[in-house]
Amino acid sequence: MSRFARAVLGLSIAGAAAALATGFVAVEPGEAVVVRRLGRADPGPLGPGLHWVAPLGIDRVDRVRTDEVRRLVVGLATVPGAGQAPGAGEFLTGDLNLIRAEAVVQYRVSDPVAFVLAADRLDATILGLGESALSRALSRLGIDEAMRAGRVTVAEEMATDLADKSDRLGLGLAILGVSLTDARPPDEVRPDFAAAQSARSEAETRIRAARGHADRVLLAAESEADAEVERAHAVADRAVSLAGAKADGFRAILDELRRSRPLSVSRLYRDALREVLPGVGRTIVLEPDEPLDLSILGPSIEPVGRPTPDQDGPPDPR
């Protein structure tokens, strides 16, 4: 073999070795490599490590970060610019009011092969899906709820809708979360909404104050009613106890009457005198068969048991 032939062979071997060396691909952690051979993607992506693919354009390599959290802004919180549609960022709520809203979608790549195949139309597709999901979520709420307590509900419904649509279309995405960053009325009617919001807040404040006052009054009334019931129970208990004591006394007297009637009558008479005499101003004690002079009760009362002058007086001298 001549020197020229040996040189050509050596150069050929070196060129082939250099061409083969270009087929080595180093994949970093958190990265996946999708290989498309002659335009057709291999079903399995290459993981971290050193791999070899066919050189010279036979295999095309697409690197995808699988650990990167991507963000997409849906809607518009500010006034549309010159290159945007006049109604960009405006959505219709369930009570037929316009609201300007903006949401941020966070996602990452879950299927590198599907992501690479849809990459040429991915941004527009995700944006369209996000606007559609945001519009549906806002259409289920009134404008007041959407601007206040309903933000979390809108974000959750939007995330669920986006995840479902992404899986159906095979975009290779995992929706991590959605946050509704802004929701406000359009600038043209913002002062009216602010006034209505202020009036509504004042009404709610007064309603809360009225409910608090009603609760306090009700509590006081219930406490007073409980106290009255307790007092009534106490009075009833005392009346029942007193009636029981009197009944026991009468039963004892009845038992005494059955045992010794004269003695019991005498005792009752003395008890009655002890109750009556303290209220009498004067007390007169008479001997047996002694007449009672009723003149002590007044000048018009005649004595009892003595003859009057007309009846038994001295004889008329005539």
C-alpha positions as CSV (number, residue, x, y, z in Angstrom):
1,M,0.0,0.0,0.0
2,S,1.4,3.3,-1.0
3,R,1.9,6.2,1.4
4,F,-1.0,8.1,-0.2
5,A,-3.4,5.2,0.3
6,R,-2.4,4.8,3.9
7,A,-3.0,8.6,4.5
8,V,-6.4,8.4,2.9
9,L,-7.3,5.4,5.0
10,G,-6.1,7.1,8.2
11,L,-8.1,10.2,7.4
12,S,-11.2,8.1,6.7
13,I,-10.9,6.2,10.0
14,A,-10.3,9.5,11.9
15,G,-13.3,11.1,10.2
16,A,-15.5,8.1,10.9
17,A,-14.3,8.1,14.6
18,A,-15.1,11.9,14.8
19,A,-18.5,11.4,13.3
20,L,-19.3,8.5,15.7
21,A,-18.1,10.7,18.6
22,T,-20.7,13.3,17.8
23,G,-23.4,10.8,18.6
24,F,-22.6,10.9,22.3
25,V,-25.2,12.8,24.4
26,A,-24.8,13.7,28.0
27,V,-28.1,14.2,29.9
28,E,-28.0,16.2,33.1
29,P,-30.2,15.5,36.2
30,G,-33.6,17.1,36.0
31,E,-33.4,16.8,32.2
32,A,-34.8,14.4,29.6
33,V,-33.8,14.0,26.0
34,V,-36.2,13.1,23.3
35,V,-34.7,11.4,20.2
36,R,-36.4,11.7,16.8
37,R,-35.0,9.4,14.2
38,L,-35.8,10.6,10.7
39,G,-38.7,12.7,12.2
40,R,-40.2,9.9,14.3
41,A,-39.9,10.2,18.1
42,D,-38.7,7.3,20.1
43,P,-41.3,6.3,22.7
44,G,-38.9,6.5,25.6
45,P,-36.9,9.6,26.5
46,L,-33.3,9.4,27.6
47,G,-32.7,9.9,31.3
48,P,-29.6,11.4,33.1
49,G,-26.3,9.9,32.0
50,L,-24.2,9.4,28.8
51,H,-26.0,8.1,25.7
52,W,-25.2,7.5,22.1
53,V,-27.5,8.4,19.1
54,A,-27.0,8.1,15.4
55,P,-24.9,11.0,14.1
56,L,-24.9,13.0,10.9
57,G,-28.5,14.2,11.4
58,I,-30.0,10.8,11.4
59,D,-31.2,11.3,15.0
60,R,-32.5,14.7,16.2
61,V,-32.1,15.5,19.9
62,D,-34.5,17.7,21.9
63,R,-33.6,18.6,25.5
64,V,-36.5,19.1,28.0
65,R,-36.3,20.3,31.6
66,T,-38.6,18.1,33.6
67,D,-37.9,19.8,36.9
68,E,-38.6,23.4,35.8
69,V,-41.8,25.0,37.0
70,R,-43.2,27.1,34.1
71,R,-45.6,30.0,34.4
72,L,-48.3,31.2,32.1
73,V,-50.3,34.4,32.6
74,V,-54.0,34.1,31.5
75,G,-56.1,37.3,31.1
76,L,-55.1,40.9,31.6
77,A,-55.2,43.1,34.7
78,T,-54.4,46.3,33.0
79,V,-55.9,48.3,30.1
80,P,-55.2,46.5,26.7
81,G,-52.3,47.9,24.8
82,A,-52.0,48.9,21.2
83,G,-51.3,45.4,19.9
84,Q,-54.1,43.8,22.0
85,A,-57.8,43.3,21.4
86,P,-60.0,46.0,23.1
87,G,-61.7,43.4,25.3
88,A,-58.6,41.5,26.3
89,G,-58.8,40.3,29.9
90,E,-62.5,41.0,30.2
91,F,-64.9,38.1,31.2
92,L,-68.6,37.8,31.8
93,T,-69.7,36.7,35.3
94,G,-72.8,34.7,36.2
95,D,-74.8,37.9,37.0
96,L,-74.0,39.3,33.5
97,N,-71.4,41.8,34.7
98,L,-68.0,42.4,33.0
99,I,-64.9,41.7,35.1
100,R,-61.2,42.2,34.4
101,A,-59.3,39.2,35.6
102,E,-55.8,37.8,35.5
103,A,-54.6,34.3,36.6
104,V,-51.2,32.7,36.7
105,V,-50.9,29.0,35.8
106,Q,-48.0,26.9,37.0
107,Y,-47.1,23.7,35.3
108,R,-44.2,21.4,34.5
109,V,-43.5,18.7,31.8
110,S,-44.7,15.3,32.8
111,D,-44.3,13.5,29.4
112,P,-41.3,14.8,27.5
113,V,-42.2,13.0,24.3
114,A,-45.7,14.4,24.1
115,F,-44.4,17.8,25.1
116,V,-41.9,17.9,22.3
117,L,-44.4,16.8,19.7
118,A,-46.8,19.6,20.7
119,A,-44.1,22.2,21.3
120,D,-44.8,24.1,18.0
121,R,-48.4,24.9,19.1
122,L,-48.1,24.5,22.9
123,D,-48.1,28.2,24.0
124,A,-51.1,29.1,22.0
125,T,-52.9,26.0,23.1
126,I,-52.3,26.4,26.8
127,L,-53.3,30.1,26.6
128,G,-56.5,29.3,24.8
129,L,-57.3,26.5,27.3
130,G,-56.5,28.8,30.2
131,E,-58.8,31.6,29.0
132,S,-61.6,29.1,28.3
133,A,-61.3,27.6,31.8
134,L,-61.2,31.0,33.5
135,S,-64.2,32.1,31.5
136,R,-66.2,29.0,32.6
137,A,-65.2,29.4,36.2
138,L,-66.2,33.1,36.4
139,S,-69.5,32.4,34.6
140,R,-70.6,30.3,37.7
141,L,-70.2,33.2,40.1
142,G,-71.5,36.7,40.6
143,I,-69.1,39.6,40.3
144,D,-69.1,40.3,44.0
145,E,-68.2,36.8,44.9
146,A,-65.6,36.6,42.1
147,M,-63.8,39.7,43.4
148,R,-63.9,38.5,47.0
149,A,-64.5,35.1,48.6
150,G,-64.9,33.2,45.3
151,R,-61.3,33.6,44.1
152,V,-60.2,30.3,45.6
153,T,-63.1,28.6,44.0
154,V,-62.3,30.1,40.6
155,A,-58.6,29.0,40.8
156,E,-59.5,25.4,41.8
157,E,-62.1,25.0,39.1
158,M,-59.7,26.5,36.5
159,A,-56.9,24.1,37.6
160,T,-59.2,21.1,37.4
161,D,-60.5,22.1,33.9
162,L,-56.9,22.8,32.6
163,A,-55.6,19.4,33.8
164,D,-58.5,17.6,32.2
165,K,-58.2,19.3,28.9
166,S,-54.4,18.9,28.9
167,D,-54.7,15.1,29.4
168,R,-57.3,14.8,26.7
169,L,-55.1,16.7,24.2
170,G,-52.0,14.8,25.2
171,L,-49.8,17.9,25.8
172,G,-47.6,16.1,28.4
173,L,-48.2,18.7,31.1
174,A,-48.9,18.5,34.8
175,I,-50.8,21.5,36.2
176,L,-49.3,22.3,39.6
177,G,-51.7,25.1,40.5
178,V,-53.6,28.2,39.5
179,S,-53.9,31.5,41.4
180,L,-56.3,34.3,40.5
181,T,-54.0,37.3,41.0
182,D,-56.4,40.1,40.0
183,A,-60.1,40.5,39.6
184,R,-61.7,43.9,39.3
185,P,-64.4,45.8,37.5
186,P,-63.5,47.6,34.3
187,D,-62.0,51.1,34.7
188,E,-65.1,52.7,33.2
189,V,-67.4,51.6,36.1
190,R,-64.9,51.2,38.9
191,P,-66.1,54.3,40.9
192,D,-69.7,53.0,40.8
193,F,-68.5,49.6,42.0
194,A,-66.5,51.2,44.7
195,A,-69.5,53.1,46.0
196,A,-71.7,50.0,45.8
197,Q,-69.0,48.1,47.7
198,S,-68.8,50.7,50.4
199,A,-72.6,50.7,50.8
200,R,-72.6,46.9,51.0
201,S,-69.9,46.9,53.5
202,E,-71.7,49.4,55.7
203,A,-74.9,47.4,55.4
204,E,-73.1,44.3,56.4
205,T,-71.5,46.1,59.4
206,R,-74.9,47.3,60.5
207,I,-76.4,43.9,60.1
208,R,-73.6,42.4,62.2
209,A,-74.2,45.1,64.9
210,A,-77.9,44.4,64.9
211,R,-77.4,40.7,65.2
212,G,-75.0,41.2,68.0
213,H,-77.5,43.5,69.8
214,A,-80.3,40.9,69.2
215,D,-78.1,38.2,70.6
216,R,-77.3,40.2,73.7
217,V,-81.0,41.1,74.3
218,L,-82.0,37.5,73.7
219,L,-79.4,36.3,76.2
220,A,-80.5,38.8,78.8
221,A,-84.2,37.9,78.3
222,E,-83.4,34.2,78.6
223,S,-81.4,34.8,81.8
224,E,-84.3,36.9,83.2
225,A,-86.8,34.2,82.2
226,D,-84.6,31.5,83.9
227,A,-84.4,33.6,87.0
228,E,-88.2,34.1,87.1
229,V,-88.7,30.4,86.6
230,E,-86.3,29.7,89.5
231,R,-88.2,32.2,91.7
232,A,-91.5,30.6,90.7
233,H,-90.2,27.2,91.6
234,A,-89.0,28.4,94.9
235,V,-92.3,30.0,95.7
236,A,-94.1,26.9,94.7
237,D,-91.8,24.7,96.7
238,R,-92.4,26.9,99.8
239,A,-96.2,26.9,99.2
240,V,-96.2,23.1,98.9
241,S,-94.0,22.7,102.0
242,L,-96.3,25.1,104.0
243,A,-99.4,23.3,102.8
244,G,-97.9,20.0,103.7
245,A,-97.1,21.2,107.2
246,K,-100.6,22.5,107.6
247,A,-102.0,19.3,106.4
248,D,-99.8,17.4,108.8
249,G,-101.1,19.7,111.6
250,F,-104.7,19.0,110.7
251,R,-104.1,15.3,110.6
252,A,-102.5,15.5,114.0
253,I,-105.5,17.4,115.4
254,L,-107.8,14.8,113.8
255,D,-106.0,12.1,115.5
256,E,-106.3,13.9,118.8
257,L,-110.0,14.4,118.3
258,R,-110.4,10.8,117.7
259,R,-108.6,9.9,120.9
260,S,-110.0,12.6,123.2
261,R,-112.6,15.0,121.8
262,P,-113.2,17.2,124.9
263,L,-109.5,17.7,125.5
264,S,-108.9,18.5,121.8
265,V,-111.8,21.0,121.7
266,S,-110.4,22.7,124.8
267,R,-107.0,22.9,123.2
268,L,-108.3,24.4,120.0
269,Y,-110.3,27.0,122.1
270,R,-107.1,28.0,123.9
271,D,-105.1,28.2,120.7
272,A,-107.8,30.4,119.1
273,L,-107.7,32.7,122.2
274,R,-104.0,33.0,121.9
275,E,-104.3,34.1,118.3
276,V,-107.2,36.5,118.9
277,L,-106.5,38.1,122.2
278,P,-103.2,39.9,121.1
279,G,-105.4,42.0,118.8
280,V,-108.0,43.0,121.4
281,G,-107.7,46.4,123.0
282,R,-109.4,45.5,126.3
283,T,-110.0,42.2,128.0
284,I,-112.8,41.6,130.6
285,V,-112.9,38.5,132.7
286,L,-116.4,37.6,134.1
287,E,-117.3,35.3,136.8
288,P,-119.7,32.5,136.0
289,D,-123.3,33.7,135.7
290,E,-122.2,37.3,135.8
291,P,-124.2,39.5,133.4
292,L,-122.2,41.4,130.7
293,D,-122.5,45.2,130.6
294,L,-122.4,46.1,126.9
295,S,-122.2,49.8,127.7
296,I,-118.5,49.5,127.5
297,L,-118.9,49.1,123.8
298,G,-120.8,52.4,123.4
299,P,-123.3,54.8,125.0
300,S,-126.3,53.4,122.9
301,I,-125.8,49.9,124.1
302,E,-127.9,48.8,127.1
303,P,-126.5,46.4,129.7
304,V,-127.4,42.8,129.4
305,G,-128.9,41.0,132.4
306,R,-130.0,44.1,134.4
307,P,-133.6,45.7,134.6
308,T,-134.1,48.9,132.8
309,P,-135.8,51.9,134.6
310,D,-138.9,51.6,132.5
311,Q,-139.3,47.9,133.2
312,D,-138.4,47.2,136.8
313,G,-137.9,50.7,138.3
314,P,-139.6,52.1,141.5
315,P,-143.5,52.5,141.3
316,D,-144.9,55.8,140.1
317,P,-145.9,58.0,143.1
318,R,-149.2,58.7,141.4
